[in-house]
Amino acid sequence: MDLTLNTAMPSLMHIDLNSCFATCEQQAYPNLRGKPLVIAAYTTPRGFVLSPSIEAKRVGIKMGMTVGEARQVYPRVIVRDPDPPLIRSVHIKFKNLLKAYSASVTPKSIDEVVIDFSGTPYIEKDLKDVGREIKMKIKREIGDWISCNVGISTNRFLAKLAAGLHKPDGLDVITFSNLREIYKTRTLIDLPGINVNFQARLNAYKIFTPLEFLEAPVTILQHRVFKSVLGRQWYQRLRGWEVDNIDFARKSFGQNYALGKQTANQKEIAKLLLRLVEKMGRRLRRANFQARGISLEILYTDQTYWHKSQKFSSNLATTYELYSKSLWLIKQQPIIKKVRNLSVSCFDLIPFSIQQLELFGDKEKRYKIQEAVDSVNNKWGEFTLSSSSMMGMKNVILDRIAFGQSKELEEIYFSK
């Protein structure tokens, strides 16, 4: 196999919102603009920095630092909690803006989106001009403080690489004509998807630069370096051919919570579990699914771990159904210890149909009650109506968006 570079016209655009959480906060609160700001999982010294503002990055603060470390770098740094409703509202506006250009808009993470212009009138235009137009509309329709990097190429890999060439506020195109020159200016670790372990693996076979990676024979990559089909995929990816457009269907819905106040009290744990299940169930029903399986994971304060999954004969959709099975599972713990982190997920998903409930009167009645509760919570906010067991717990489990994952954003982008 001797594959040439992809000489097709670019059709993919990668948009990377700069310092998404922090920039959205600065957009909403003008007094924060121009100041080093970090959005942290928690504002306590051990909370991790999720999103440093551009100004915070300039003084040396990096994502993944603790708040304490960030304050050592810059003592006057402003620290804020995440504001998920704000981020969701920005992404709804962002979705509406981008969907005007193409029906194929896919979120890759909280701050990254890919647009496929194939089959649209814009494919006949210079996508660099389209990128400039999108940048302008973002500032006009979403916020003048929000900026983004735009990368354009023939596959998702190169479009993402292009988006990172001139941060912040960059706009670059990679094609077969400048591909080698771009690779000359990058290191292996600069390539999307190449981590320290992959770099070490490549180095072991005397591949030290992206250009050497490009020139490596496919047989070496597939049979010696990666020892799998990954080698062939990298051979194609590096040449601008698309191998990353596989649509992986939703496999599960889940919620996770790190306890600020660790406890072994099973009544308190059951209340926390109910709140997590209610959040998970609303997302499950909003996507029009039922589940047949429940999985629980617990990390204890002594760093030991317990996990149990179970498939059930009945379909689960309402909070009552999901919680009763989750509660049964959590009672299987062999030892009761202080809990640090609690996770619940539902899996083995099937599309929901009200007709499936007609043989079971009580089940149909429960679901219709659940629909009414969801309708109220959709209008007035989560947990406006909820179980009496959760009274006094409104702020115990904070609303969160998974920073590095796109599943919740897919629910925004792929909803009507």
C-alpha positions as CSV (number, residue, x, y, z in Angstrom):
1,M,0.0,0.0,0.0
2,D,1.5,3.3,-1.1
3,L,-1.1,6.0,-0.5
4,T,-0.6,9.4,-1.9
5,L,-1.5,12.7,-0.1
6,N,-5.2,13.6,-0.3
7,T,-5.4,16.3,-3.0
8,A,-9.2,16.9,-2.6
9,M,-10.5,20.4,-1.7
10,P,-10.9,20.8,2.1
11,S,-14.4,20.2,3.3
12,L,-14.0,20.0,7.1
13,M,-13.7,22.9,9.6
14,H,-12.6,22.5,13.2
15,I,-13.6,25.3,15.5
16,D,-11.9,25.6,18.9
17,L,-13.4,28.2,21.4
18,N,-10.6,29.9,23.3
19,S,-10.7,29.2,27.0
20,C,-14.3,28.3,26.7
21,F,-15.5,28.3,30.4
22,A,-13.4,31.4,31.3
23,T,-14.2,33.4,28.2
24,C,-18.0,32.8,28.6
25,E,-17.7,34.0,32.2
26,Q,-15.9,37.1,31.0
27,Q,-18.5,37.7,28.3
28,A,-21.3,37.5,30.9
29,Y,-19.4,39.6,33.5
30,P,-17.5,42.5,31.8
31,N,-15.7,43.4,35.0
32,L,-13.7,40.1,34.7
33,R,-12.4,41.0,31.2
34,G,-8.7,41.5,30.8
35,K,-8.0,39.9,34.1
36,P,-6.4,36.5,34.9
37,L,-9.4,34.3,35.7
38,V,-9.7,30.5,36.2
39,I,-12.8,28.3,36.3
40,A,-12.1,25.5,38.7
41,A,-13.9,22.3,39.6
42,Y,-13.9,23.7,43.2
43,T,-12.6,27.0,44.4
44,T,-10.8,25.4,47.4
45,P,-7.0,25.1,47.1
46,R,-7.1,21.5,45.9
47,G,-9.7,22.2,43.2
48,F,-8.4,21.6,39.7
49,V,-8.3,24.4,37.1
50,L,-10.6,23.5,34.2
51,S,-10.3,26.6,32.1
52,P,-7.7,29.4,32.6
53,S,-8.5,32.6,30.7
54,I,-6.2,33.9,28.0
55,E,-4.9,36.4,30.5
56,A,-4.3,33.6,33.1
57,K,-2.4,31.6,30.5
58,R,-0.1,34.6,29.8
59,V,1.0,34.7,33.4
60,G,1.8,31.0,33.4
61,I,-1.4,29.3,34.8
62,K,-2.2,26.1,33.1
63,M,-5.2,23.8,32.9
64,G,-4.8,20.9,35.4
65,M,-3.1,23.0,38.1
66,T,-4.7,23.1,41.5
67,V,-6.2,26.4,42.6
68,G,-3.4,26.6,45.2
69,E,-0.7,26.2,42.5
70,A,-2.5,28.8,40.3
71,R,-2.4,31.3,43.3
72,Q,1.4,30.6,43.7
73,V,1.9,31.5,40.0
74,Y,-0.3,34.6,40.3
75,P,-1.7,35.5,43.8
76,R,-4.4,37.9,42.5
77,V,-5.9,35.3,40.1
78,I,-9.7,35.3,40.2
79,V,-11.3,31.9,40.8
80,R,-14.8,31.0,39.9
81,D,-17.0,27.9,39.9
82,P,-18.3,26.6,36.6
83,D,-21.6,28.0,35.4
84,P,-23.2,25.1,33.4
85,P,-26.4,26.9,32.5
86,L,-24.3,29.7,31.0
87,I,-22.2,27.2,29.0
88,R,-25.3,25.4,27.7
89,S,-26.9,28.7,26.6
90,V,-23.7,29.6,24.7
91,H,-23.6,26.2,23.0
92,I,-27.3,26.5,22.0
93,K,-26.5,29.8,20.3
94,F,-23.3,28.3,18.8
95,K,-25.3,25.3,17.5
96,N,-27.9,27.6,15.9
97,L,-25.3,29.7,14.2
98,L,-23.3,26.7,12.8
99,K,-26.4,24.7,11.7
100,A,-27.1,27.6,9.3
101,Y,-24.0,26.5,7.4
102,S,-24.3,22.7,7.5
103,A,-26.5,20.0,9.0
104,S,-23.4,18.1,9.9
105,V,-22.1,19.8,13.1
106,T,-20.5,17.5,15.7
107,P,-19.2,18.6,19.1
108,K,-15.9,16.9,20.0
109,S,-15.6,18.4,23.5
110,I,-16.8,21.3,25.5
111,D,-14.8,23.7,23.4
112,E,-14.4,22.0,20.1
113,V,-16.8,21.5,17.1
114,V,-16.4,20.0,13.7
115,I,-18.4,21.1,10.6
116,D,-18.6,19.0,7.5
117,F,-19.4,21.2,4.5
118,S,-19.8,18.3,2.0
119,G,-23.0,18.6,0.0
120,T,-23.6,22.2,1.0
121,P,-23.4,25.3,-1.2
122,Y,-20.4,26.5,0.9
123,I,-18.2,23.7,-0.5
124,E,-18.0,25.8,-3.7
125,K,-16.6,28.8,-1.7
126,D,-13.3,29.5,-0.1
127,L,-13.7,28.0,3.3
128,K,-11.2,30.4,4.7
129,D,-13.7,33.2,3.8
130,V,-16.5,31.1,5.5
131,G,-14.3,30.8,8.6
132,R,-13.8,34.6,8.8
133,E,-17.6,35.0,8.4
134,I,-18.3,32.5,11.3
135,K,-15.7,34.3,13.5
136,M,-17.5,37.6,12.8
137,K,-20.9,36.2,13.5
138,I,-19.7,34.6,16.8
139,K,-18.7,38.0,18.0
140,R,-21.8,39.7,16.8
141,E,-24.4,37.0,17.8
142,I,-22.8,35.3,20.8
143,G,-20.4,37.7,22.4
144,D,-17.7,40.2,21.4
145,W,-15.3,38.8,24.0
146,I,-15.5,35.3,22.6
147,S,-12.9,34.2,20.1
148,C,-12.1,31.0,18.4
149,N,-9.5,29.2,16.3
150,V,-10.5,27.8,13.0
151,G,-8.7,25.0,11.2
152,I,-9.7,23.7,7.7
153,S,-8.6,20.6,5.9
154,T,-9.6,17.3,4.2
155,N,-9.9,15.3,7.4
156,R,-10.7,15.9,11.1
157,F,-7.1,15.3,12.2
158,L,-5.5,17.9,10.0
159,A,-8.4,20.4,10.6
160,K,-7.7,20.1,14.4
161,L,-4.0,20.5,13.8
162,A,-4.6,23.6,11.7
163,A,-6.8,25.1,14.4
164,G,-3.9,24.9,16.8
165,L,-1.3,26.6,14.6
166,H,-1.9,30.2,15.6
167,K,-3.7,30.4,18.9
168,P,-5.6,32.5,20.0
169,D,-7.9,33.6,17.3
170,G,-6.2,31.7,14.5
171,L,-7.4,30.7,11.0
172,D,-5.4,28.2,9.0
173,V,-5.8,25.7,6.2
174,I,-3.8,22.5,5.7
175,T,-3.8,20.9,2.2
176,F,-1.5,18.6,0.3
177,S,0.5,21.6,-0.9
178,N,1.6,22.8,2.6
179,L,1.3,19.6,4.6
180,R,5.0,18.8,4.6
181,E,6.0,22.3,5.6
182,I,3.5,22.2,8.5
183,Y,4.9,18.9,9.7
184,K,8.4,20.4,9.6
185,T,7.4,23.0,12.2
186,R,5.7,20.6,14.6
187,T,6.8,17.9,17.1
188,L,5.2,14.5,17.5
189,I,3.5,15.6,20.7
190,D,1.9,18.5,18.8
191,L,-0.1,16.1,16.7
192,P,-3.7,15.5,17.9
193,G,-3.9,12.0,19.4
194,I,-0.2,11.5,20.0
195,N,0.5,11.4,23.8
196,V,3.8,10.7,25.6
197,N,3.3,6.9,25.4
198,F,2.7,7.0,21.6
199,Q,5.7,9.3,21.2
200,A,7.9,6.8,23.0
201,R,6.6,4.0,20.9
202,L,7.4,5.9,17.7
203,N,10.8,6.9,19.0
204,A,11.7,3.2,19.6
205,Y,11.4,2.7,15.8
206,K,13.5,5.8,15.1
207,I,10.5,8.0,14.3
208,F,11.2,11.3,16.0
209,T,9.4,13.9,13.9
210,P,6.0,14.3,12.2
211,L,7.8,14.2,8.8
212,E,9.5,10.9,9.7
213,F,6.1,9.7,10.8
214,L,4.6,10.6,7.5
215,E,7.3,8.9,5.5
216,A,7.2,5.6,7.6
217,P,6.0,2.6,5.5
218,V,2.5,1.4,6.3
219,T,3.9,-2.1,7.0
220,I,6.2,-0.8,9.7
221,L,3.4,1.3,11.3
222,Q,0.9,-1.5,11.2
223,H,2.9,-4.6,12.0
224,R,5.7,-3.2,14.2
225,V,5.0,0.2,15.8
226,F,1.3,-0.1,16.6
227,K,0.9,-3.9,15.9
228,S,-2.7,-3.3,14.9
229,V,-5.0,-1.6,12.4
230,L,-4.1,1.7,14.2
231,G,-0.9,1.7,12.2
232,R,-2.8,1.7,8.9
233,Q,-5.2,4.4,10.2
234,W,-2.3,6.7,11.2
235,Y,-0.8,6.1,7.7
236,Q,-4.0,7.4,6.1
237,R,-4.7,10.1,8.7
238,L,-1.3,11.7,8.3
239,R,-2.0,12.0,4.5
240,G,-5.3,13.8,4.9
241,W,-7.6,10.8,4.4
242,E,-10.6,10.6,6.8
243,V,-10.6,7.7,9.2
244,D,-12.2,9.4,12.2
245,N,-15.8,9.9,11.0
246,I,-17.3,6.7,12.5
247,D,-20.5,7.5,14.3
248,F,-20.4,5.7,17.6
249,A,-24.0,5.3,18.9
250,R,-24.8,6.4,22.5
251,K,-24.0,3.4,24.8
252,S,-25.0,4.8,28.2
253,F,-26.0,7.7,30.4
254,G,-24.3,8.4,33.7
255,Q,-23.7,10.8,36.5
256,N,-20.7,11.2,38.8
257,Y,-20.2,13.0,42.1
258,A,-17.1,13.7,44.2
259,L,-18.3,14.1,47.8
260,G,-17.1,17.3,49.4
261,K,-17.9,15.9,52.8
262,Q,-17.0,12.2,52.7
263,T,-19.4,9.9,54.6
264,A,-20.1,6.2,55.3
265,N,-23.7,7.0,56.3
266,Q,-25.8,4.9,54.0
267,K,-28.9,7.1,54.3
268,E,-26.9,10.1,53.1
269,I,-25.4,8.0,50.3
270,A,-28.9,6.8,49.3
271,K,-30.0,10.5,49.0
272,L,-27.0,11.4,46.9
273,L,-27.6,8.4,44.7
274,L,-31.3,9.4,44.2
275,R,-30.2,12.9,43.1
276,L,-27.7,11.4,40.6
277,V,-30.3,8.9,39.3
278,E,-32.8,11.7,38.8
279,K,-30.3,13.7,36.7
280,M,-29.3,10.6,34.8
281,G,-33.0,9.6,34.2
282,R,-33.9,13.0,32.8
283,R,-31.2,12.8,30.3
284,L,-32.2,9.3,29.4
285,R,-35.8,10.2,28.8
286,R,-35.0,13.4,27.0
287,A,-33.1,11.3,24.5
288,N,-36.1,9.0,24.2
289,F,-34.3,5.9,25.6
290,Q,-35.0,3.2,28.2
291,A,-32.2,1.1,29.8
292,R,-32.0,-2.5,30.8
293,G,-28.8,-2.3,32.9
294,I,-27.4,-0.3,35.9
295,S,-23.8,0.1,36.9
296,L,-22.5,1.6,40.2
297,E,-18.9,2.6,41.0
298,I,-17.7,3.7,44.4
299,L,-14.2,5.1,45.3
300,Y,-13.6,5.0,49.0
301,T,-11.5,7.4,51.0
302,D,-8.9,4.7,51.6
303,Q,-8.5,4.6,47.7
304,T,-10.1,1.2,47.4
305,Y,-12.7,0.7,44.7
306,W,-16.0,-1.2,44.3
307,H,-18.0,-1.7,41.2
308,K,-21.1,-3.7,40.3
309,S,-23.2,-3.9,37.1
310,Q,-26.5,-5.8,36.6
311,K,-28.8,-6.3,33.6
312,F,-32.5,-6.6,34.4
313,S,-35.4,-8.3,32.7
314,S,-37.6,-5.2,32.7
315,N,-37.0,-1.9,30.9
316,L,-36.1,1.1,33.1
317,A,-37.1,4.7,32.3
318,T,-38.6,6.5,35.3
319,T,-36.6,7.8,38.2
320,Y,-38.5,5.3,40.4
321,E,-37.5,2.3,38.3
322,L,-33.9,3.5,37.9
323,Y,-33.5,4.3,41.6
324,S,-35.0,1.1,42.9
325,K,-32.5,-1.0,40.9
326,S,-29.6,1.3,41.8
327,L,-30.5,1.1,45.5
328,W,-30.6,-2.7,45.3
329,L,-27.2,-2.6,43.7
330,I,-25.6,-0.3,46.3
331,K,-26.8,-2.6,49.1
332,Q,-24.5,-5.3,47.6
333,Q,-21.4,-3.5,49.0
334,P,-19.3,-6.1,50.9
335,I,-18.0,-3.5,53.3
336,I,-19.4,-0.1,54.4
337,K,-16.7,2.6,54.3
338,K,-16.4,6.3,53.8
339,V,-17.2,7.3,50.2
340,R,-15.1,9.8,48.2
341,N,-16.7,9.4,44.8
342,L,-20.0,7.9,43.6
343,S,-20.9,7.1,40.0
344,V,-24.1,5.6,38.5
345,S,-24.8,4.8,34.9
346,C,-27.5,3.0,32.9
347,F,-26.7,1.0,29.8
348,D,-28.1,-1.5,27.3
349,L,-30.2,1.2,25.8
350,I,-33.3,0.7,23.7
351,P,-35.6,3.3,22.0
352,F,-38.6,4.2,24.2
353,S,-42.1,3.7,22.9
354,I,-45.3,4.4,25.0
355,Q,-46.9,1.4,23.2
356,Q,-44.6,-0.9,25.1
357,L,-46.3,0.1,28.3
358,E,-49.9,-0.6,27.4
359,L,-49.9,-4.1,28.8
360,F,-48.8,-2.8,32.2
361,G,-51.2,-0.3,33.5
362,D,-49.2,0.8,36.6
363,K,-46.0,1.2,34.5
364,E,-47.8,3.4,32.0
365,K,-49.3,5.5,34.8
366,R,-45.9,5.9,36.4
367,Y,-44.4,7.0,33.2
368,K,-47.1,9.6,32.5
369,I,-46.5,11.0,36.0
370,Q,-42.8,11.1,35.3
371,E,-43.5,13.0,32.0
372,A,-45.5,15.6,33.9
373,V,-42.6,16.0,36.4
374,D,-40.1,16.3,33.6
375,S,-42.2,18.9,31.9
376,V,-42.3,21.1,35.0
377,N,-38.5,20.7,35.6
378,N,-37.8,21.5,31.9
379,K,-39.7,24.7,32.3
380,W,-38.7,25.9,35.7
381,G,-35.3,24.2,36.3
382,E,-34.0,20.9,37.5
383,F,-35.4,19.5,40.8
384,T,-38.3,22.1,40.9
385,L,-40.3,18.9,41.5
386,S,-38.5,16.0,43.0
387,S,-38.8,13.3,45.6
388,S,-39.4,14.3,49.2
389,S,-36.3,12.3,50.1
390,M,-34.2,15.1,48.5
391,M,-35.6,18.0,50.5
392,G,-32.7,20.2,51.8
393,M,-30.3,18.8,49.1
394,K,-30.8,21.4,46.4
395,N,-27.1,22.5,46.4
396,V,-25.5,19.2,47.6
397,I,-24.8,17.9,44.1
398,L,-23.7,20.8,41.9
399,D,-24.7,21.0,38.2
400,R,-21.7,20.1,36.1
401,I,-20.7,19.7,32.4
402,A,-18.2,17.0,31.7
403,F,-15.3,19.1,30.5
404,G,-13.5,16.7,28.2
405,Q,-16.5,14.8,26.9
406,S,-19.1,15.6,24.3
407,K,-22.0,13.3,25.2
408,E,-24.1,16.0,27.0
409,L,-23.3,18.5,24.2
410,E,-24.4,16.0,21.6
411,E,-27.8,16.1,23.3
412,I,-27.8,19.9,22.6
413,Y,-26.5,19.7,19.1
414,F,-28.5,16.8,17.9
415,S,-31.8,17.8,19.4
416,K,-34.4,19.6,17.3
